[in-house]
């Protein structure tokens, strides 16, 4: 587990004011439509299950007139929120401090603290951090903690997308277990065709190696019934309640840790996690409105004596924050999605990191490229439209 020895400040964020203000000359959107990454870009355990459909979405770009910072891909519904936010918060080119930029955006529009607007806030703020890192010639985490003696961070593997065939699931579970201490599957593995595979895995590998995500769509009583054959052997059950009903949870009702929080749209939403006495908090830097909001939630988790395991949709910001020593327990690596999420980067940090062979099993490398993960691939030609 990491500690908070490097970052100073209150529970709302560090004392650091964002370094030098960053000039913002342009904010723009560009549509991505890229061929799927090759199977070899994925973990060997899941290569037979890789998707071959194109990677589509949108990049948010923030420019100082010379360099660009990026975040994405985001979906079209989120991209549509960006122009209104920028118009309200930045009516003309100016300067912005990265550490306060998310707050500025959230207050520029009345409803920007939640939903798609909050996700758009996160994307714009993260693009500004990328620009700040590139201006400094440093990875973002170095802007936060220049002297931090960073080390690789432990990760758990999410296996969504694997073909739901008993022999295939059993093979992937075994292969992934050789590298990752914990692996997460959707509740399909508790269905009648796969429950024997799941229970056999827990019996052989021991408790705490398998987590199940119910995506907030199951009634809690059905979750309890489905988990009963595993007799408390799970690492955690994720979103056994709908995000609107997390506060109704009872401590220990599932016999294992209760994980939730990816749908926190800001620090105020953590009141539900506290009320439900959630054991594992899972904030996402994009969903919650950016890096500084993520840091506030991470510190709130520590104050609530909960583990913090950020959601994998914002893996790169969570990784950069974790290596500074922020109180993050472990990171989520989506074996079939992450290569698609970072496909636009020239120096995709995961999983094809050049030092991967030297890393301890089940860990993620300390980022070294400028910004979040270096510049865009040189073979990508994007048309940026100013917003």
N, C-alpha and C positions, 0 to 999 in steps of 0.2 A: 504494500500500500504506500501511496505517496503521502507526503505531508505538506502543510502550507508554510514551510519555512522560508520560501523565497519571496512570495508576494505579500506585500504589506497593505494595510488599509482596512476599511470597515467591511461589514457584510454586504454592502451595496456595491463594492468595487474597490480597486486599488487606489492608493493616494496619487499614483502617477497620473498626470493630466492628459496623457495621450501624446507626449513628446511634442515636437514642433507641429504647428498647425499645417494641415495638408491643403494645398490649393485645389479647388475643384473647378475645372474649366468645362467639363462635359460629364453628363451621365447618359448612358446609352444602353440599348438592348440589342442583342443579336440572336437570331434563331439558329439553333444547332440541328443538324441532320447528318449524323455520321454513321458509317458502317459499324456494326457491332465489333467489339474487341475480339481477337482470336481466343480460342479455348486456352491456349498457353498462357494468357494473361491472368488466368484464374488459378486458384488452389487446385492441385492435382486431384484432390478427393472429389471435386464437383465438376470437373471438366466435361464429362459426358452429358451434363445437364445445362450447359450454358445456353443463353438465349442468342438467337441469331438475328432478331429484328433490329432495325436501326435505332441508334440512340438519338432521341429527339427531346427538345426542350429549349430553354432560353438562358443566355448568359446576361448578367447585369455587369456593365462596365463603368468604372469611374476613372476619369483621366485628369491629370494636372496640366494637360496641354502637351505633354511629352511622353510620359509613361501611362500605362493602363493597369488598373487593378480589376480583378474579375471575381465573381461568384456565380456558381451554377453547377449543373443545369437546374433551373426551376421550371415548373409547369406553366402553361399558358395562362391559367386563371390567376396565378400569382403575378406573372409578368404584367398583366393588365392593371395591377394596382400601383405599379411603380411610377408612371407619369404623374398621377395625382399626388402622391407623397412628395415627389421631388418638386413639383410646382408649389406645394404648400410650404415645404421646409427650405427650399433653395430657389427663390424666385429669380436670382441672378447669380452668376459665378462668384465664388468667395472662398473663404477658408473654413476648415472644419477640423476639430480635434477628434481623432478616432474614438477616444474613450467616452466622449459625450455625444457622439453623433447619433447613436441609437435613441437616446433620450430625446434629442431634438426632433427626430423623425416621428417618434411616438406621440409627441405633443403637438405636432404640426396639424394633425387631422384627428378629429374627436374620437374616432373608433379605431385608431391605429394600434391600440394595445391588445387586439385579439384577432383571431381568424386569419384570413388571407392577408389582411393588411399587416398583421404582426409578422407573418412569414416574409412579406415583401420588405418590411423594415430590416429583418435579419439579413436578407440577401444584399441590400444596399450597404448596410453597415459592414458586412464581411468583405464586400468589394473594396470599401475604403481601407480596411485593415490590410488587404492585399496590396493596395497601392502604397500605403505607408511603409510596408516591408520592402517593396521594390525600390522606393526612394532611398531607403536606408541601406539597401544591399544586404538585408538580413531576413531570416525567417521571422514570422510574426512573433513567435514565442520569445525571441531575443529582444524585441521591443518591450516586452513586459518584464522580463527578468534577465538582464544582460549578463549577470554573473552566475546564473543557475547552472549547477553541475548536472546537466540533464542526462537521463538514462532511458533506455528503451522501456516502453510501457506495456504491461500485460493486456491481452485482449481475449475476448471470448468469441466464438464463431457462430454466426447465424446462418442456418442452412435452408432458409426458405427457397423454394423453387426446385428442389430435388424431386425427381419423379417419385410419386407416391406408390411405389411398388415395394413389397416387403423385403425382397432380396436386395434391392437397390438401397433402400433406407438403412438396412442393417450394415451394408458395406460402407456407406458414407459415415454412419455413426462411428464405426470402428476406426476408419482412416482418420477422421477428424480428431478423435480422442487421443491419437498418438501425438498430436501437436497442441491441442487446446484443452485446458482443464475443464472448461464449461462449453457446451454447445446448446444452441437454442433452436427449437423447431416449433412450427405451428401446431395447433391442437389436433391436426389430422393424424398425428402419430398416436393419439389416444383413441382413435376410432377402431371399430372391430377388426379391420384388416391389418392394423399395425400395432395394436396394444401389446401383443406378445413380443414384438421386436423391442418396443420401448422398455417393457418390464425386464426382459432378458438383459438389455444393455445396463440398466440400473443395477440388476443383481450382480452382474459380472464386474462392472467398473466401479461400483460403490455409489453411495449417496452423494448428491451435490454436483453431479457431472452433467445433468440434463435439465434444461429450463424449457418451459412451455409458454407460448404467447397465445392468449385468447382474444387479443385485439379489441377488448371491450364489447364484444358482441354476444357473449354467453351470459345467461342468468347465473349469479354466483352459486346457487344450489346445484346447477348442472356442472359447474367447474369442480365443486367438491366431489360430486359423484364420479366424474371422469378421472380425477386424480387418485381416488381411493385405491385402485390396484397397485399404485406405486408406493403407497404406505409411507409418505413423508420423505421419499428418496430424492425429490427434485431439488434443484438449486434454488429455483423460485418459480412462482406462477406470475405471469405478466399480464397486466390489464384484465384481471378477473371481474372487474367492474367497469361499466361505461365511464368515460372521463367525467361526466356530469354527476356521478354517484360515488366517487371514490371516498367521500367523507362518511359513507354508510358502512365502510369496512369495519370489521371487528378484529382486534389483534389476535393472531394465531389461528384464525378460522379455517385456513387451508392446510394447516399442519406444516407449512414451509413458508419461506419469506414471500411477501407480497411486493411485487414490483409495479411501479406506475410512474407517470409524470412526463412522458414524451409530448403530451398535449398541454403542458404548461405554456402559456403564451406570455409569461412574465412572472416576476417574483410574487405578485399578489396571488397567483393561482396555487402557490405552495401551501396556502392555508388549508386547502382540501387534503393535501398529502399529510399534513400534520394532523388534521382532524381524523383521518382514517388510519393514522399511525403506520403509514406505509414504510416498509423496511428498506426498500431499494428505490432510490429516486433516479429517473431517467430523462433529464432535460435534453433538449436538442437546440443547438445554437441557432439554427435557422428558424425553427418554430417559435422560440422564445424571444426573438428579436435581436439576436446578435451576441457577440463575444462577451460584452460587459454584463448583459442580462444573464448569460450562462454562468459567469463567475459569481454573480449574486446568488443564483439558485444553488450552485455548488456549495457555497459557504452556508447557505440556509440548511442544506442537507447535513452538513457537519454539525451545525447548532442543534439540529433535531436528532442527532446521534443515529442518522441513517447512512447507509452506504450510498455513494453516488456513482452511477454507471450510465454515462450519457448515451443517448440514442444515436444509432449509427448514421442517421441521415445527415448529421453534422459532425462526422468523424474527424475531419481535419482540424476544425477549431477546437474540438475536445482534446485531440492529441496535442496540439500546440499548448493548450492550457495545462494539460496534465504534466507535460515534461518540465514545466516551471515549478512543480511541486504543489500545485493546487490539490485539494483533498478529493481526488478522483480515484476510485478503487480499481476499475478495469474498464476497458473500452470495447465497444461493439464493432466487430468487423463482419460485414455481410459478404459472405464468400462469393455469391453470384451477382450482387449488385454493385459492390464498390469499384470493380474495374470499369463499369459503365459510368459511374459517377465521376471518375477522374480521367475519363478517356480524352478530354480536350487538353489536358496538360502535357507539355513536352517532357517534363520530368515527373511522371506519375509516381507519387511516393509509395504507393501500394498496389499490388503486392510485389511488383518487380523491382524492388529496391536493390541497388548493386551490392549492399552489404548484408542482404537477407540471410545468406548462408552462415554468416558469423553471429547472427542474432540468437539469443536464447529462444527455444521453442515457444510459440504462442505469444510473442512480443512484437511490438511495432517499433520501427526505427525512429530515432530523433530526427525531425525534419531539418534539412540543411539548405534547401533551395529558398530563394527570396520569396517573400510573401507566404502564401499558403502552400504552394507547390510549384513554384517557378512560373514560366511564361506559357503561353499557348503553343501547341504544336505548330511547327512552321508550315506544315502541309494543309492547315486549315485556313480557308479564306472566308472571313465573316464580314457581313455588311452590318455595321452598327448604325442604328437609327437613334438620334438624340431624343431624349424625353424631356 
